């Protein structure tokens, strides 16, 4: 169903209001706040607290007209206002709907120590058309954003009133930022570690991942990471050393050297070091964290909590910590409850080990012999996240299959139930792959892009029936040459509790032929599945 998109005069009205973002709302309306932003919720709108902020929404179930407002929590950011806006436009707007034009921008405004950047553009989402607006505020090493989306002008008065009600708390003074470094460093000096056990997530396979920092008062640090899993043939060991600096609540870590290694397992104690198999270069990533020292009275323990704008080379994707979004919590190392990592035999502090290396062994890699899939389901009128709309039966499905002989298969299939004449898109390729530490090198050798006709669908069908029709390819309509794109991905293997599955996360900041645009935290994630449950693409590669 088509709804009249918001007209250009409304864009101008919205942009004009952003310059007075910090105006107080007169009258008796009830103000609410989330982190650094206060607001007045439109009457009758649904409000949902999310891990990263709050979502307000309204929908007309008869016409599917909707309006959505998202306010994110403030997170640490060392980028400038323009960089933060661009990053959030790509992630929050273009990551949710299709935007074909650059946003109409307002001249930056400065209020209460914040620099405010605003932009608006029309979008499409299937058959729906609407207006998307992003407001990003940057100040004091923090960033917060507001997202507005609507496919109708029905709710324009509520949106305008909501925008006018927004206010930002004053940025805290940074007078303590230039403390004497030797004094400031004492606050976090010591050994800190973060450990995740596979068994704590319900896995029957023993295993753990432990990451450890040792901060010295002289401003130097070392980092260690040990990964053990009964389902992987080797032990992984990553390390680096460098300098760090504390300024106020910011911790800057600057690595100078490091490496990634693989070790065999001790025959008697499989989580103990055997022999070194190979070593590889490590990406040395400077990161500015916001840190907190929090005391937990229940366990009589102080934890070091690090927060960053995006996933990092050392910590990976964000863990979930109440009250500390996008952060990780490290406990003090001691000889009893939380021992420090025992380094491999012959390891020297601050030096890159020179022992013999071996070439990447794909047969023994943690990916070999496994299938990884990612899937998205199309919805009616769902403009942001999982906000609204029923499933249409449309889908997008990606699959990697890494064989033990060092070859791989990749397949992608998709079909939209909202298209006027839906087709089944089929793309596939095969080639070789290699694993070197935390890097996955994919080298395609051949591949094809195809479009296929499908059967007829109608409004009386269930979403399950529609998908069955869209998945059944009848006649090949088009075949085109596929771009064979060799890519080296930094990758991580993680257990996602919400999905109850292992995830393979491939890092990329640019669009790729296989994955398309990067997802949250500049990565695309695929979940481990079995041959019985995976989509069968075997006939394509015979």
NORSULGI-V797240 format. One record per residue. N is the residue number from 1. RES is the residue in one small letter. OMEGA is omega in degrees with one decimal (NA if undefined). Layout:
n	res	omega
N	RES	OMEGA
N	RES	OMEGA
This chain:
n	res	omega
1	x	-176.8
2	x	175.4
3	x	179.2
4	x	-179.4
5	x	179.5
6	x	-174.3
7	x	-179.5
8	x	177.7
9	x	179.5
10	x	175.6
11	x	-179.1
12	x	178.7
13	x	179.4
14	x	-178.2
15	x	178.1
16	x	-178.3
17	x	-177.2
18	x	179.5
19	x	176.0
20	x	-177.3
21	x	-170.6
22	x	176.2
23	x	174.5
24	x	179.5
25	x	179.7
26	x	178.7
27	x	-173.1
28	x	179.6
29	x	-176.7
30	x	178.0
31	x	172.7
32	x	178.8
33	x	172.8
34	x	-179.9
35	x	-175.0
36	x	-173.0
37	x	171.9
38	x	-173.5
39	x	172.0
40	x	-177.5
41	x	176.0
42	x	-178.4
43	x	176.5
44	x	179.8
45	x	176.6
46	x	-179.2
47	x	-179.1
48	x	174.9
49	x	177.3
50	x	179.6
51	x	-177.1
52	x	-179.0
53	x	-179.4
54	x	178.6
55	x	176.0
56	x	-174.5
57	x	174.8
58	x	-178.8
59	x	173.2
60	x	-174.1
61	x	179.6
62	x	-175.7
63	x	-176.5
64	x	172.3
65	x	-176.2
66	x	170.7
67	x	-176.7
68	x	172.8
69	x	179.4
70	x	172.6
71	x	-179.4
72	x	171.3
73	x	173.1
74	x	177.4
75	x	-179.5
76	x	177.6
77	x	175.7
78	x	-178.7
79	x	177.2
80	x	-173.2
81	x	-179.6
82	x	178.1
83	x	179.4
84	x	179.0
85	x	-178.8
86	x	179.5
87	x	-178.8
88	x	175.9
89	x	179.3
90	x	-174.6
91	x	-172.5
92	x	-177.6
93	x	-177.5
94	x	176.2
95	x	-177.7
96	x	-177.0
97	x	179.4
98	x	178.6
99	x	-173.9
100	x	-178.8
101	x	174.9
102	x	-178.8
103	x	171.5
104	x	-170.5
105	x	172.2
106	x	176.6
107	x	-177.2
108	x	177.0
109	x	178.4
110	x	-179.7
111	x	173.9
112	x	179.1
113	x	179.9
114	x	169.5
115	x	-172.2
116	x	177.2
117	x	-176.8
118	x	177.3
119	x	-176.0
120	x	178.0
121	x	173.1
122	x	179.2
123	x	171.1
124	x	177.8
125	x	-170.7
126	x	178.7
127	x	-177.7
128	x	173.3
129	x	-178.7
130	x	-177.2
131	x	178.8
132	x	-179.3
133	x	175.5
134	x	173.1
135	x	179.5
136	x	178.9
137	x	-178.6
138	x	179.1
139	x	175.7
140	x	-178.9
141	x	-179.3
142	x	178.2
143	x	174.6
144	x	-176.2
145	x	172.2
146	x	179.1
147	x	175.1
148	x	177.0
149	x	176.6
150	x	177.7
151	x	-177.4
152	x	173.2
153	x	-178.5
154	x	-174.5
155	x	-174.0
156	x	-179.9
157	x	177.5
158	x	179.3
159	x	179.6
160	x	178.9
161	x	178.3
162	x	179.7
163	x	-179.3
164	x	-177.3
165	x	-175.1
166	x	176.9
167	x	-179.1
168	x	176.3
169	x	-178.9
170	x	178.6
171	x	-178.5
172	x	178.4
173	x	-177.5
174	x	-174.5
175	x	-179.1
176	x	-173.9
177	x	-175.9
178	x	177.1
179	x	175.0
180	x	-171.4
181	x	-178.1
182	x	176.6
183	x	-177.8
184	x	-178.1
185	x	-179.5
186	x	-177.1
187	x	-176.6
188	x	-178.6
189	x	178.9
190	x	179.5
191	x	179.4
192	x	-179.7
193	x	178.9
194	x	-175.6
195	x	177.3
196	x	178.4
197	x	177.6
198	x	-176.5
199	x	-179.0
200	x	176.3
201	x	176.2
202	x	179.9
203	x	177.8
204	x	-179.3
205	x	177.7
206	x	179.6
207	x	179.1
208	x	174.6
209	x	-178.1
210	x	178.8
211	x	-171.3
212	x	171.7
213	x	168.7
214	x	179.5
215	x	179.0
216	x	-176.4
217	x	179.8
218	x	177.3
219	x	175.4
220	x	-179.5
221	x	168.1
222	x	179.5
223	x	178.0
224	x	173.3
225	x	176.4
226	x	179.0
227	x	177.8
228	x	175.4
229	x	178.9
230	x	-178.9
231	x	179.4
232	x	-172.0
233	x	-175.9
234	x	170.3
235	x	178.6
236	x	179.5
237	x	178.8
238	x	-178.9
239	x	175.7
240	x	176.4
241	x	-178.2
242	x	-178.9
243	x	175.6
244	x	-178.4
245	x	178.2
246	x	177.2
247	x	-175.4
248	x	178.3
249	x	179.6
250	x	177.0
251	x	179.2
252	x	-180.0
253	x	-177.3
254	x	-179.2
255	x	178.7
256	x	179.3
257	x	179.2
258	x	179.9
259	x	173.2
260	x	-177.5
261	x	169.4
262	x	-178.5
263	x	172.2
264	x	179.9
265	x	173.8
266	x	-174.8
267	x	-178.0
268	x	-179.7
269	x	-171.1
270	x	177.9
271	x	177.2
272	x	-173.3
273	x	171.9
274	x	178.1
275	x	177.6
276	x	-178.4
277	x	-178.5
278	x	175.1
279	x	-178.8
280	x	179.1
281	x	-179.9
282	x	174.7
283	x	-179.2
284	x	-169.1
285	x	174.2
286	x	-177.1
287	x	172.3
288	x	179.5
289	x	161.8
290	x	-176.6
291	x	178.0
292	x	170.6
293	x	-174.4
294	x	179.4
295	x	177.2
296	x	-174.9
297	x	-177.4
298	x	-179.8
299	x	179.8
300	x	-172.4
301	x	174.5
302	x	179.5
303	x	174.5
304	x	-177.9
305	x	179.7
306	x	177.3
307	x	-179.6
308	x	-177.6
309	x	-178.4
310	x	178.9
311	x	-174.7
312	x	178.9
313	x	-177.0
314	x	-174.2
315	x	-176.6
316	x	-179.9
317	x	-174.9
318	x	168.8
319	x	-177.5
320	x	179.5
321	x	177.4
322	x	178.1
323	x	-179.1
324	x	-178.8
325	x	177.7
326	x	-176.2
327	x	178.3
328	x	-177.5
329	x	-179.0
330	x	179.3
331	x	176.2
332	x	177.2
333	x	172.4
334	x	-172.7
335	x	-175.1
336	x	-171.9
337	x	-173.0
338	x	-176.0
339	x	176.4
340	x	178.9
341	x	172.8
342	x	-176.8
343	x	-179.4
344	x	180.0
345	x	178.2
346	x	-178.5
347	x	179.6
348	x	-179.1
349	x	173.6
350	x	-178.9
351	x	174.9
352	x	-177.3
353	x	-176.7
354	x	-179.2
355	x	-173.6
356	x	179.1
357	x	177.4
358	x	177.6
359	x	-179.0
360	x	-177.5
361	x	-174.9
362	x	-179.4
363	x	-178.6
364	x	-179.0
365	x	-179.1
366	x	-179.5
367	x	-168.9
368	x	176.4
369	x	-175.9
370	x	178.5
371	x	-178.1
372	x	-177.4
373	x	171.4
374	x	-175.5
375	x	172.2
376	x	-179.4
377	x	-179.3
378	x	178.7
379	x	172.1
380	x	170.5
381	x	179.3
382	x	-173.4
383	x	-177.0
384	x	177.5
385	x	-179.6
386	x	-171.5
387	x	-168.8
388	x	172.1
389	x	176.0
390	x	178.7
391	x	179.8
392	x	-170.3
393	x	175.1
394	x	-173.2
395	x	170.2
396	x	-176.9
397	x	178.1
398	x	178.0
399	x	168.1
400	x	171.7
401	x	-179.0
402	x	-178.3
403	x	-177.4
404	x	-179.1
405	x	178.1
406	x	174.8
407	x	179.1
408	x	171.1
409	x	173.4
410	x	177.6
411	x	177.6
412	x	175.5
413	x	-177.0
414	x	175.2
415	x	-179.7
416	x	176.5
417	x	-178.7
418	x	179.5
419	x	179.1
420	x	175.6
421	x	-174.2
422	x	174.4
423	x	175.2
424	x	177.7
425	x	-179.0
426	x	177.9
427	x	-179.0
428	x	179.2
429	x	176.5
430	x	-179.0
431	x	-179.4
432	x	176.6
433	x	176.4
434	x	178.1
435	x	-179.7
436	x	-174.9
437	x	179.5
438	x	179.3
439	x	177.4
440	x	179.8
441	x	-179.7
442	x	-178.7
443	x	-179.9
444	x	178.8
445	x	176.8
446	x	-179.9
447	x	-175.0
448	x	170.4
449	x	-177.6
450	x	168.6
451	x	-176.6
452	x	173.3
453	x	177.6
454	x	179.5
455	x	-180.0
456	x	175.0
457	x	178.4
458	x	-174.5
459	x	-179.2
460	x	-177.9
461	x	171.4
462	x	178.6
463	x	179.9
464	x	179.0
465	x	179.0
466	x	-179.0
467	x	178.4
468	x	178.6
469	x	-177.1
470	x	179.9
471	x	-177.7
472	x	-179.9
473	x	-174.5
474	x	-175.7
475	x	177.9
476	x	-178.3
477	x	-173.8
478	x	173.4
479	x	-179.6
480	x	178.3
481	x	-178.7
482	x	175.4
483	x	-179.3
484	x	-168.8
485	x	175.8
486	x	-176.6
487	x	169.1
488	x	-179.2
489	x	159.3
490	x	-177.3
491	x	174.4
492	x	174.4
493	x	-174.5
494	x	172.4
495	x	179.8
496	x	-175.8
497	x	-178.7
498	x	179.1
499	x	-178.2
500	x	-176.5
501	x	171.9
502	x	-179.5
503	x	171.3
504	x	-177.6
505	x	179.7
506	x	-177.1
507	x	172.5
508	x	-179.5
509	x	178.9
510	x	174.6
511	x	176.3
512	x	178.5
513	x	-176.3
514	x	-172.6
515	x	-173.3
516	x	-177.7
517	x	178.2
518	x	178.4
519	x	179.9
520	x	-179.2
521	x	177.1
522	x	178.8
523	x	172.9
524	x	-174.0
525	x	-178.7
526	x	-174.3
527	x	-179.4
528	x	178.6
529	x	-178.9
530	x	178.4
531	x	-178.4
532	x	-177.4
533	x	-175.1
534	x	173.4
535	x	-176.0
536	x	176.3
537	x	-172.6
538	x	-176.4
539	x	-179.1
540	x	-170.3
541	x	177.2
542	x	NA
